């Protein structure tokens, strides 16, 4: 999860190469990307997943919440994401 102070927006995404992905966003490599609205993106949360399916599930879950409050809660306590994944498997 990235955050921009200038736009006061979050960006949620998944990758298997964080450094490369951040660099591409900072340099506007993705021409139609949401991240082109700012140049001060910083990493506020990373979460390791077992596989891409799990990562995409969490990405979509967080995006569906559409909540800065929820985003701030998982930044403060990433174990919430473990609970979400556990409930998914139950």
N, C-alpha and C positions, 0 to 999 in steps of 0.2 A: 504494500500500500504506500502510495506517495501522497505528499501534501504540498500545496503551494500556498505560501503566506500571501502572496500578491493577489491571487484569485480566490483565496480561502476555499479551495476545492480539494477533494480527494480524488485520486485515481486508483482504481483497483485492477490488478492484472496478475497474470501468472507467467512464469518463465522458468527455464532450467539454467539460465545464465544471467543472473541479476546484474552484474557489472555491465555487460554488453547491452542489456535492455535499457538500463538507466542512461547510459551514454547515448543510445539512439533517441530516447525521448528528449534528453537535454539538447541534442543537436537537431531536433525536428526531422529525423530520418523518416518517420511515418507522416506523410504529407496530410492525411486526413484525420490524424489522431487528435483526440480530445486534449492531449497534453500540449499542443501547440499554443494554447491560450496563455501559457506562462513559461518562464525560464528559470524559476527558482524551486523546482521540484526537489523534495528531499524524501528519503526513505523514512517512514514512520513506523512501519511494521513489516516484518518478514515472518513467514510461517512455512516450515518444511512439511511437505506432504509425501505420502508413500508413493503416489504415482500422479500422472497428469489428470486422470479422472477425478481424483480426490481434490486436486487443486482447482479444477474447473468448477466442481460442485461448490466449493467454498467461495470462489470468485462470484459465481452467480447468486449464491445465498446473500452475500454481503451487498451486492448490487441491488437485489430485490428489496432489501431493507430500506434503501434510499434514506438513510438517516445518519446525519453527522454525529448525533448522540450515540448511536450504536457503534459507529466507527471509533469514536473516542473511547468507548467502553472496551472494545477488543484491543485497542492500542494499550490501554492501561492494564488489561488482563487477557493476554492471548490464550489462556487456558479455556476461555469461552469457545474458541474454535474447536478445541479437542472435544468439548461437550457436544457441539453441533454435529461433529463427525460421528461420535459415539451413538447419538440418538438416531442418526441416519441408518446406522447398521442394525439397530435394535428392531 
